[in-house]
Amino acid sequence: MKRKKNRKILQNWQLYIFILPAFLYFFIFHYIPLYGVQIAFKDFTPTAGITGSEWVGFKHFIRFFDSYYFWDLIRNTLGISVYELIVGFPLPIILALLLNEAKDNFFKRSVQTVTYAPHFISVVVIAGMVIAFLSPVTGVINHFVQFLGFEPIAFMTDPAWFKTVYVLSGVWQSTGWGTIIYLAALSGVDPQHHEAAIVEGANRLQRIWHINIPFIFPTMVILLIMNVGSIMAMGFEKILLLQNPLNLESSNVIATFVYKAGLLDAQYSFASAVGLFNAVINAILLIVVNQIARKTSETSLW
């Protein structure tokens, strides 16, 4: 058996060379740094180093769990992530199904270009655009609100509006890009299925429901598992850029808290403990959702 495996490796050495850069990337930047996770269980000081710092066990975890802001951070993080998942996950599917039905290639390509374009705008520019458009004095959105006869809304200083602003701006930026995977999956649908359905008298909506959606369902399940598995690991860049003291009640999430505690306040061990807690919750969610998907749909990551 070993000889056969070694022979296969030698025969396909080009493939192993091909995946070597990706393997080295993950090993160097994702696995080797795990050595530093132990500072979450120590009172780390840069002068003493990782090995020389005092071991304190779960002290920093307990401090975080007992803090007055623990539930606020959990509520804000889950609130934004679940909101984003509910609103943002179905839209690329719907857009892909609609584009797949478009017969005019020029129209289809134009819509794809328009919807893909925001994905290539940097987060800093997106945040600047959101702040400018939603300004109660000069913002385009508030000019429209006033045109309708209403008072201008302080979107960026009212905590009640922050989650909606964050989620909708993210949907605008990512929906078009998210359709690429679904359009690729839909391109594999055998036209004979549609031809047979047309002969049987099925209309377009029925063909979408009974042919296209079941065909891309495994892709939907895989992406849903991955999205749920990263529900606590939202990127902090845009939140940090849109955050201000007036909306902090809704915008302070675990990612921004770790950034401020670790880099601004130099509480390295405490920030590492909070980040490790966040990563463990994500891992548990990923495993649980994957198991549920495997039992219910026979589609899973492993």
C-alpha positions as CSV (number, residue, x, y, z in Angstrom):
1,M,0.0,0.0,0.0
2,K,2.8,2.4,0.9
3,R,4.6,1.7,-2.3
4,K,1.4,2.4,-4.3
5,K,0.9,5.7,-2.5
6,N,4.5,6.8,-3.0
7,R,4.2,5.8,-6.6
8,K,1.0,7.9,-7.0
9,I,2.7,10.9,-5.3
10,L,5.7,10.6,-7.7
11,Q,3.4,10.3,-10.7
12,N,1.4,13.4,-9.7
13,W,4.2,15.5,-8.3
14,Q,3.1,18.5,-10.4
15,L,-0.2,18.6,-8.5
16,Y,1.6,18.7,-5.2
17,I,3.9,21.5,-6.4
18,F,0.8,23.3,-7.5
19,I,-0.8,23.2,-4.1
20,L,2.5,23.9,-2.2
21,P,2.1,27.7,-2.2
22,A,-1.4,27.5,-0.7
23,F,-0.2,24.9,1.9
24,L,2.8,27.2,2.9
25,Y,0.5,30.2,3.1
26,F,-1.9,28.5,5.6
27,F,0.9,26.8,7.5
28,I,3.0,30.0,8.0
29,F,0.3,32.6,8.5
30,H,-2.5,30.5,10.1
31,Y,-1.0,27.6,12.0
32,I,2.4,28.7,13.2
33,P,0.9,31.8,14.9
34,L,-1.3,29.5,17.0
35,Y,1.7,29.2,19.2
36,G,1.0,32.7,20.5
37,V,-2.6,31.8,21.6
38,Q,-1.2,30.7,24.9
39,I,-0.9,34.3,26.0
40,A,-4.6,34.2,26.5
41,F,-3.8,32.1,29.6
42,K,-0.9,34.2,30.8
43,D,-0.3,37.8,32.0
44,F,1.8,38.6,29.0
45,T,4.4,41.3,29.1
46,P,6.6,42.0,26.1
47,T,9.7,42.2,28.2
48,A,9.2,38.7,29.6
49,G,8.1,37.2,26.3
50,I,5.5,34.4,25.8
51,T,7.4,31.7,27.7
52,G,8.5,34.0,30.5
53,S,5.1,35.5,31.3
54,E,3.1,34.2,34.3
55,W,0.5,31.5,33.8
56,V,-2.9,32.7,35.1
57,G,-5.3,30.1,33.6
58,F,-8.8,31.3,32.8
59,K,-8.4,34.6,34.6
60,H,-8.9,36.8,31.5
61,F,-11.9,34.7,30.3
62,I,-13.6,35.0,33.6
63,R,-12.9,38.8,33.6
64,F,-14.6,39.0,30.2
65,F,-17.6,36.8,31.2
66,D,-18.1,38.9,34.4
67,S,-17.8,42.3,32.7
68,Y,-20.8,44.5,32.3
69,Y,-20.3,44.8,28.5
70,F,-20.2,41.0,27.8
71,W,-23.8,40.6,26.9
72,D,-23.9,44.0,25.0
73,L,-21.0,42.7,22.8
74,I,-22.7,39.3,22.2
75,R,-26.0,41.0,21.4
76,N,-24.5,43.5,19.0
77,T,-22.3,40.9,17.3
78,L,-25.1,38.3,16.8
79,G,-27.6,41.0,16.0
80,I,-25.6,42.4,13.1
81,S,-24.4,39.0,11.9
82,V,-27.8,37.3,11.9
83,Y,-29.4,40.4,10.3
84,E,-26.8,40.3,7.6
85,L,-27.3,36.6,7.1
86,I,-31.1,36.8,6.8
87,V,-31.0,39.8,4.4
88,G,-27.8,39.1,2.5
89,F,-27.8,35.3,2.0
90,P,-31.0,35.0,-0.2
91,L,-30.3,38.0,-2.4
92,P,-27.4,36.6,-4.5
93,I,-29.5,33.4,-5.1
94,I,-32.5,35.5,-6.3
95,L,-30.3,37.7,-8.5
96,A,-28.6,34.7,-10.0
97,L,-31.9,33.0,-10.8
98,L,-33.2,36.2,-12.4
99,L,-30.0,36.8,-14.4
100,N,-30.1,33.2,-15.5
101,E,-33.5,33.7,-17.0
102,A,-32.5,36.9,-18.9
103,K,-32.3,36.3,-22.6
104,D,-30.8,39.6,-23.7
105,N,-27.0,39.1,-23.3
106,F,-26.4,42.9,-23.4
107,F,-28.8,43.5,-20.6
108,K,-27.5,40.6,-18.6
109,R,-23.9,41.7,-18.9
110,S,-24.8,45.3,-18.0
111,V,-26.6,44.2,-14.8
112,Q,-23.7,41.9,-13.9
113,T,-21.2,44.8,-14.3
114,V,-23.3,47.2,-12.3
115,T,-23.9,44.8,-9.5
116,Y,-20.3,43.4,-9.4
117,A,-18.7,46.9,-9.4
118,P,-19.2,47.8,-5.7
119,H,-17.2,44.7,-4.6
120,F,-14.0,46.3,-6.0
121,I,-14.5,49.5,-4.0
122,S,-12.3,49.6,-0.9
123,V,-13.9,49.5,2.6
124,V,-12.6,52.9,3.4
125,V,-14.2,54.4,0.3
126,I,-17.5,52.6,1.0
127,A,-17.5,53.9,4.6
128,G,-16.8,57.5,3.3
129,M,-19.6,57.2,0.7
130,V,-22.1,55.9,3.4
131,I,-21.3,58.8,5.8
132,A,-21.5,61.3,3.0
133,F,-24.8,60.0,1.5
134,L,-26.5,59.7,4.9
135,S,-25.4,63.1,6.3
136,P,-28.4,64.9,7.8
137,V,-27.2,68.2,6.2
138,T,-25.7,67.4,2.8
139,G,-26.6,63.7,2.3
140,V,-28.5,62.7,-0.9
141,I,-30.7,60.3,1.1
142,N,-31.8,63.0,3.5
143,H,-32.5,65.4,0.7
144,F,-34.8,62.8,-0.7
145,V,-36.4,62.3,2.7
146,Q,-37.0,66.0,3.0
147,F,-38.4,66.1,-0.5
148,L,-41.0,63.6,0.6
149,G,-42.0,66.0,3.4
150,F,-40.2,64.3,6.4
151,E,-37.6,65.6,8.8
152,P,-33.9,64.6,8.1
153,I,-32.8,61.5,9.9
154,A,-29.5,61.3,11.8
155,F,-28.6,57.8,10.4
156,M,-25.0,57.7,11.7
157,T,-25.7,59.0,15.2
158,D,-28.8,57.1,16.0
159,P,-28.0,53.6,17.4
160,A,-31.3,52.3,16.1
161,W,-30.2,52.8,12.5
162,F,-26.6,51.5,12.7
163,K,-27.4,47.8,12.0
164,T,-29.6,48.6,9.1
165,V,-27.0,51.0,7.6
166,Y,-24.2,48.5,8.0
167,V,-26.2,45.5,6.6
168,L,-27.7,47.3,3.6
169,S,-24.4,48.9,2.6
170,G,-22.8,45.4,2.8
171,V,-25.6,43.9,0.7
172,W,-25.1,46.6,-1.9
173,Q,-21.4,45.9,-2.0
174,S,-21.5,42.0,-2.0
175,T,-24.7,40.8,-3.6
176,G,-23.5,41.0,-7.2
177,W,-20.2,39.3,-6.4
178,G,-22.0,36.6,-4.6
179,T,-24.1,35.6,-7.6
180,I,-20.9,34.4,-9.5
181,I,-20.9,31.0,-7.7
182,Y,-24.7,30.5,-8.2
183,L,-24.5,31.5,-11.9
184,A,-21.6,29.0,-12.3
185,A,-23.7,26.3,-10.7
186,L,-26.7,27.1,-12.9
187,S,-24.6,26.9,-16.0
188,G,-24.4,23.1,-15.3
189,V,-28.2,22.6,-15.5
190,D,-29.0,20.2,-18.5
191,P,-31.2,22.1,-21.0
192,Q,-33.0,18.9,-21.6
193,H,-34.6,19.1,-18.2
194,H,-36.2,22.5,-19.1
195,E,-37.2,21.2,-22.5
196,A,-38.9,18.2,-21.0
197,A,-40.6,20.5,-18.4
198,I,-41.9,22.8,-21.2
199,V,-43.4,19.8,-23.0
200,E,-45.2,18.9,-19.8
201,G,-46.6,22.4,-19.6
202,A,-44.5,23.8,-16.8
203,N,-44.2,27.6,-16.8
204,R,-41.0,29.5,-16.1
205,L,-41.6,29.9,-12.3
206,Q,-42.3,26.2,-12.0
207,R,-39.1,25.3,-13.9
208,I,-37.1,27.6,-11.6
209,W,-38.6,26.1,-8.5
210,H,-38.4,22.4,-9.5
211,I,-35.2,22.4,-11.7
212,N,-32.9,25.3,-11.0
213,I,-33.3,25.6,-7.2
214,P,-32.8,21.9,-6.5
215,F,-29.8,21.9,-8.8
216,I,-28.0,24.7,-6.8
217,F,-29.3,23.5,-3.4
218,P,-26.0,21.8,-2.5
219,T,-24.1,25.0,-3.3
220,M,-26.6,26.9,-1.1
221,V,-26.1,24.5,1.8
222,I,-22.3,24.7,1.6
223,L,-22.3,28.5,1.5
224,L,-24.8,28.7,4.4
225,I,-22.6,26.4,6.5
226,M,-19.6,28.7,5.8
227,N,-21.6,31.8,6.6
228,V,-23.0,30.5,9.8
229,G,-19.5,29.2,10.8
230,S,-18.2,32.8,10.6
231,I,-21.2,34.5,12.1
232,M,-19.1,35.8,15.1
233,A,-16.1,36.7,12.9
234,M,-17.3,39.7,11.1
235,G,-14.7,42.0,9.8
236,F,-14.2,45.0,12.0
237,E,-12.9,47.5,9.4
238,K,-16.2,48.9,8.2
239,I,-17.8,48.8,11.6
240,L,-14.8,50.7,13.0
241,L,-14.9,53.3,10.2
242,L,-18.7,53.8,10.7
243,Q,-18.5,53.8,14.5
244,N,-18.7,57.0,16.6
245,P,-19.4,57.7,20.2
246,L,-23.1,58.3,19.6
247,N,-23.8,55.0,17.9
248,L,-21.4,52.9,20.1
249,E,-24.4,51.3,21.8
250,S,-25.2,49.4,18.7
251,S,-21.8,49.3,16.9
252,N,-19.5,48.0,19.6
253,V,-18.9,44.3,18.6
254,I,-16.4,41.7,19.7
255,A,-14.0,42.4,16.8
256,T,-13.8,46.2,17.5
257,F,-13.5,45.5,21.2
258,V,-10.6,43.1,20.7
259,Y,-8.9,45.7,18.4
260,K,-9.3,48.5,21.0
261,A,-8.3,46.3,24.0
262,G,-5.3,44.7,22.3
263,L,-3.8,47.4,20.2
264,L,-5.0,50.7,21.7
265,D,-5.0,49.7,25.4
266,A,-2.1,47.2,25.1
267,Q,-4.1,44.5,27.1
268,Y,-2.6,41.7,25.0
269,S,-3.6,38.7,27.1
270,F,-7.2,40.0,27.7
271,A,-7.7,40.7,24.0
272,S,-6.3,37.3,23.1
273,A,-8.7,35.6,25.5
274,V,-11.7,37.4,24.0
275,G,-10.5,36.6,20.4
276,L,-10.0,33.0,21.4
277,F,-13.5,32.8,22.9
278,N,-14.9,34.2,19.6
279,A,-13.0,31.7,17.5
280,V,-14.1,28.8,19.6
281,I,-17.8,29.8,19.3
282,N,-17.3,30.0,15.5
283,A,-15.8,26.6,15.4
284,I,-18.6,25.1,17.5
285,L,-21.2,26.7,15.2
286,L,-19.5,25.4,12.1
287,I,-19.4,21.9,13.4
288,V,-23.0,21.9,14.7
289,V,-24.4,23.4,11.5
290,N,-22.3,21.0,9.3
291,Q,-23.6,18.0,11.2
292,I,-27.2,19.2,10.9
293,A,-26.8,19.8,7.2
294,R,-25.2,16.3,6.7
295,K,-28.1,14.6,8.4
296,T,-30.9,16.6,6.8
297,S,-29.6,17.2,3.3
298,E,-26.6,14.8,2.9
299,T,-24.6,17.9,1.8
300,S,-21.7,19.0,4.1
301,L,-18.2,20.3,4.2
302,W,-16.9,16.9,5.5
